[in-house]
Amino acid sequence: MLQFPDFEEKQILIIESFDTKNISFQNENLIIKEWNTIKNKVSLYKIFAIFLIWETTITSVLIRKFLDFWITLVLMKQNLLPYLVVWNETQWNFVLRKKQYEKTEEEMLKIAKNIVLLKVNNSLNLLKNIRNKEWFIKRDIEKIKEIIKKIPNSKDYQELLWYEGNIAKLYFSNYFWPVWWQRREPRTKRDIQNLLLDIWYTYLFHFIEALVRLYWFDAFYWVYHRTWYQRKSLALDLMEPFRFIIDKALLKAYNLWQVNNKDFKFTNWAYVLPWENSRKYSSIFFKEIMAYKKEMFYFVKDYYKFFMKWRNEFPEIKF
């Protein structure tokens, strides 16, 4: 089992292969070449995940090396949508997976409540930390507090979803109101804010997925998000408490004037981020996620211990 001192040394690489690039390995190092010139060299021991955007040349030997070193490889299209994740699935924790499949819906609902409580409390803390709050923010903070009190008594998933949805509406409208917020619409790309949230949530999802796979969980089997075709429901579940990282990063980027509307294009009634501008926004995200990688590592590790009943308390997130 990977321990934090080892994980702390790990890196996330984002390789944008829009120029001619070739990826290979030499003496346990990842070599990135551009026009036959070495542009980067990283030890395979130091890599946790690689996000590879667009097309490049990878040998089968290199893929085998990734599997040997437990490196997650996320292949992404030019528009930053992932289309394949390469990961070592040869060793399964059958005891763990048996526990996953044997959990009753009542037991899973209890876990789901804890996950939602972590998420909404982190969202609430972001609102509380706003300086010079407008009167309507103070009002909605009190509304959110009242809804949070009801979550532990949710009778079923529909009721839990209803509480979470109502909190989300209040949270998004208040937290992002300084950046011309309209509403949260996943995957519609109706504005730049929603587009960036979609992209960064995707990065966060795959980082959490890589942590989940360290313990051989079945990432497709649900606790809160229902099992659906090709949906890695557990990764979505454990990502929920950390969505605030992305929200915080987006507002911070606007406050620092890092988001430039000229970087984006509007086509077919949707905003897109051209590949030549993607590096800027990817670097903003990865700087934020690496600042919280310790908390995410320990949360997933403690969740594993809780699930295996090696600890009684549901893991907390302390910052």
Beta strands, then each sheet from edge to edge (+ up, - down):
strand 1: 11-16
strand 2: 21-26
strand 3: 29-34
strand 4: 37-43
strand 5: 47-53
strand 6: 72-76
strand 7: 82-86
strand 8: 265-267
strand 9: 270-272
sheet 1: 1+ 5+ 6+ 7-
sheet 2: 2+ 3- 4+
sheet 3: 8+ 9-
end
